[in-house]
Amino acid sequence: MFQDKLNRVLNAMKDAGLEQMIVADPASIYYLTGRMILPGERMLVLYLNQNGDHKLILSKLFPQEGEVGVDVIYFDDVEDSVEILARYVEKEKKVGVDKIWPAKFLLRLMELEAGSAFVNASFVLDDIRQIKDVDEICKMKEASRLNDMAVERLIPLVNQGMTEQELAEELQKIYLELGAEGYSFEPICAYGANAADPHHMTDTVSVGKTGDSVVLDIGCKKDGYCSDMTRTVFIGEASEQAREVYDTVLQANLRAIAAVKPGARFCDVDKAARDYITEKGYGPYFTHRTGHCIGQEVHEAGDVSSVNENVLKPGMIFSIEPGIYLEGKVGVRIEDLVLVTEEGCEVLNRADKALRII
């Protein structure tokens, strides 16, 4: 166990009036133990208690080598894993539960009357994981550096007659050659009309043509941490309307970045981008939030949206990704990751954002 991180969690639990908590998110367990365990349909629980009686409960299919820093309790497939967990839960006290814990386990624990009440306690770890430490920041900077290098190698391929899927496959090769662990998410490679669909699924038939905008929403993973970036380029030429849309999105991206500083709110950052796009007449075509938090997972708790009034704090890392999508015509999205610093923010991406015609 990483004692400093564990202490932060225990202190946050205390502030929330929780003496015990069930952590089930593999990313949160990795955050606390350094062990990435993907249990599939089987139960995986890190049980935390203010009295120090912590337990890692998991299937025998996932034996842990070396010292984990917490008692490890194994079960096999013919045992009632939840009943084993219930032996350690203090039944007269309420239990904080991770929001991703499957209902089949929670309902069984409730049937066993293993706590006086069950409450969603995900905010405890979500809030802590939002603030990256020095080691995490270094890893995320490196993942973004590799992503910058990758996009510069990918962009020249957009006019080579490849399908979107072939382009994505080339990206995977580039990531591996650069020393990354592969995708942090399935990339979006979208030509022309497909670029006007914010979450287009990269397909096996679409090929770029002259005048197309090409949205490249890509990210890699390095040392367990994610990068995420979007660049939009054009094949052969860009129409006057396409240029106007591109410049509008770029200015929205820059204005949102300028709004990032400690004490500002996530909604203030969203407003900086959204108001500019609306002012330019494209408000109805900016159809998603401005960004999301990121770390071990490409989408972590916290987003840059009009309804998130939480205050920005140093150590937070999130995306700034405004976009305009004109159905059947052109789509543009420009995305960077930013780190909140004591003075303002640091943009983690260095890849050129000027309009590019390939």
Backbone hydrogen bonds, N-H to C=O, Kabsch-Sander energy under -0.5 kcal/mol:
donor,donor_aa,acceptor,acceptor_aa,energy
2,F,32,L,-3.0
3,Q,1,M,-1.0
6,L,2,F,-2.7
7,N,3,Q,-2.8
8,R,4,D,-1.7
9,V,5,K,-2.0
10,L,6,L,-2.9
11,N,7,N,-2.5
12,A,8,R,-2.1
13,M,9,V,-2.6
14,K,10,L,-2.3
15,D,11,N,-2.3
16,A,12,A,-1.5
17,G,14,K,-1.6
18,L,13,M,-3.1
21,M,48,L,-2.4
22,I,96,G,-3.1
23,V,21,M,-0.6
23,V,46,L,-2.4
24,A,22,I,-0.5
29,I,25,D,-2.4
30,Y,26,P,-2.4
31,Y,27,A,-2.1
32,L,28,S,-1.6
33,T,29,I,-2.4
34,G,30,Y,-2.6
36,M,34,G,-0.6
37,I,35,R,-0.8
42,R,39,P,-1.8
45,V,57,I,-2.2
46,L,23,V,-2.9
47,Y,45,V,-0.7
47,Y,55,K,-3.2
48,L,21,M,-2.9
48,L,46,L,-0.5
50,Q,19,E,-2.8
52,G,49,N,-2.5
54,H,52,G,-1.9
55,K,47,Y,-2.1
56,L,71,D,-3.0
57,I,45,V,-3.2
57,I,55,K,-0.6
58,L,56,L,-0.5
58,L,73,I,-2.2
60,K,75,F,-2.3
62,F,59,S,-1.9
65,E,63,P,-0.6
71,D,54,H,-0.9
73,I,56,L,-3.1
73,I,71,D,-0.5
74,Y,72,V,-0.5
75,F,58,L,-1.4
79,E,76,D,-1.7
81,S,79,E,-1.1
84,I,80,D,-1.7
85,L,81,S,-2.0
86,A,82,V,-2.6
87,R,83,E,-1.0
87,R,84,I,-0.7
88,Y,85,L,-2.0
89,V,85,L,-0.9
91,K,89,V,-0.9
93,K,90,E,-1.6
95,V,117,A,-3.1
96,G,20,Q,-2.1
97,V,119,V,-3.0
98,D,22,I,-1.4
101,W,98,D,-1.7
105,F,102,P,-1.3
106,L,102,P,-1.9
107,L,103,A,-3.3
108,R,104,K,-0.8
109,L,105,F,-2.3
110,M,106,L,-2.3
111,E,107,L,-2.2
112,L,108,R,-1.6
113,E,110,M,-1.5
114,A,109,L,-1.8
116,S,93,K,-1.5
119,V,95,V,-2.5
121,A,97,V,-2.3
121,A,119,V,-0.6
122,S,97,V,-0.5
124,V,121,A,-1.7
125,L,121,A,-0.5
126,D,122,S,-2.8
127,D,123,F,-2.5
128,I,124,V,-1.2
129,R,125,L,-3.1
130,Q,126,D,-1.2
131,I,127,D,-0.6
131,I,128,I,-1.1
132,K,130,Q,-0.9
132,K,315,G,-2.4
137,I,133,D,-2.6
138,C,134,V,-2.2
139,K,135,D,-2.0
140,M,136,E,-2.4
141,K,137,I,-2.4
142,E,138,C,-2.0
143,A,139,K,-2.3
144,S,140,M,-2.1
145,R,141,K,-2.2
146,L,142,E,-2.3
147,N,143,A,-1.8
148,D,144,S,-2.4
149,M,145,R,-1.9
150,A,146,L,-2.4
151,V,147,N,-2.4
152,E,148,D,-1.5
153,R,149,M,-1.2
154,L,150,A,-1.7
155,I,151,V,-2.6
157,L,154,L,-2.0
158,V,155,I,-1.9
160,Q,157,L,-1.6
162,M,157,L,-0.5
164,E,206,S,-1.3
165,Q,203,D,-1.9
167,L,163,T,-2.2
168,A,164,E,-2.2
169,E,165,Q,-2.3
170,E,166,E,-1.9
171,L,167,L,-1.9
172,Q,168,A,-1.9
173,K,169,E,-1.7
174,I,170,E,-2.3
175,Y,171,L,-2.7
176,L,172,Q,-2.2
177,E,173,K,-2.3
178,L,174,I,-1.9
179,G,175,Y,-0.6
179,G,176,L,-0.9
180,A,175,Y,-2.4
181,E,221,K,-3.5
184,S,219,G,-1.8
185,F,219,G,-0.6
188,I,217,D,-2.4
189,C,187,P,-0.6
190,A,188,I,-0.5
190,A,215,V,-2.2
192,G,213,S,-1.8
194,N,191,Y,-1.9
195,A,192,G,-1.3
196,A,192,G,-0.5
196,A,193,A,-1.2
197,D,194,N,-1.8
200,H,197,D,-1.9
202,T,200,H,-0.7
208,G,162,M,-0.6
211,G,235,I,-3.7
212,D,209,K,-2.2
214,V,233,V,-3.0
215,V,190,A,-2.2
216,L,214,V,-0.5
216,L,231,R,-2.5
217,D,188,I,-2.6
217,D,215,V,-0.6
218,I,216,L,-0.8
218,I,229,M,-2.8
221,K,182,G,-2.2
222,K,225,Y,-2.7
225,Y,222,K,-1.7
226,C,295,G,-2.7
227,S,220,C,-1.9
229,M,218,I,-2.4
230,T,335,E,-1.2
231,R,216,L,-1.8
233,V,214,V,-1.9
234,F,356,R,-2.4
235,I,212,D,-2.2
236,G,234,F,-0.7
237,E,235,I,-2.1
243,R,239,S,-2.4
244,E,240,E,-2.0
245,V,241,Q,-2.6
246,Y,242,A,-2.6
247,D,243,R,-2.6
248,T,244,E,-2.2
249,V,245,V,-2.4
250,L,246,Y,-2.7
251,Q,247,D,-2.5
252,A,248,T,-2.0
253,N,249,V,-2.5
254,L,250,L,-2.4
255,R,251,Q,-2.5
256,A,252,A,-2.3
257,I,253,N,-2.1
258,A,254,L,-2.2
259,A,255,R,-0.9
259,A,256,A,-0.7
260,V,257,I,-1.6
261,K,259,A,-0.6
263,G,312,L,-2.1
264,A,261,K,-1.9
266,F,310,N,-2.0
267,C,308,N,-1.8
268,D,265,R,-0.6
269,V,265,R,-1.4
270,D,266,F,-2.1
271,K,267,C,-2.3
272,A,268,D,-1.8
273,A,269,V,-1.4
274,R,270,D,-3.0
275,D,271,K,-2.8
276,Y,272,A,-0.8
277,I,273,A,-2.0
278,T,274,R,-2.5
279,E,275,D,-2.6
280,K,276,Y,-1.6
281,G,278,T,-1.9
282,Y,277,I,-2.4
285,Y,282,Y,-1.9
286,F,283,G,-1.6
287,T,285,Y,-0.8
290,T,304,V,-1.9
291,G,304,V,-1.1
293,C,300,E,-0.6
293,C,302,G,-2.6
294,I,317,I,-1.6
295,G,297,E,-2.3
300,E,293,C,-2.2
300,E,298,V,-0.5
304,V,291,G,-2.2
305,S,303,D,-1.1
308,N,305,S,-1.0
309,E,307,V,-1.0
312,L,264,A,-3.5
315,G,340,V,-2.6
316,M,313,K,-1.9
318,F,338,V,-1.9
319,S,292,H,-2.4
320,I,336,D,-2.5
321,E,290,T,-3.8
324,I,332,V,-2.2
325,Y,285,Y,-1.6
326,L,330,V,-3.0
327,E,325,Y,-0.8
329,K,326,L,-2.6
330,V,326,L,-1.2
332,V,324,I,-2.5
334,I,322,P,-1.7
335,E,230,T,-2.2
336,D,320,I,-1.7
338,V,318,F,-2.8
339,L,346,E,-2.8
340,V,316,M,-2.7
341,T,344,G,-1.8
346,E,339,L,-2.5
348,L,337,L,-2.9
348,L,346,E,-0.5
349,N,337,L,-0.7
358,I,234,F,-3.6
358,I,356,R,-0.5
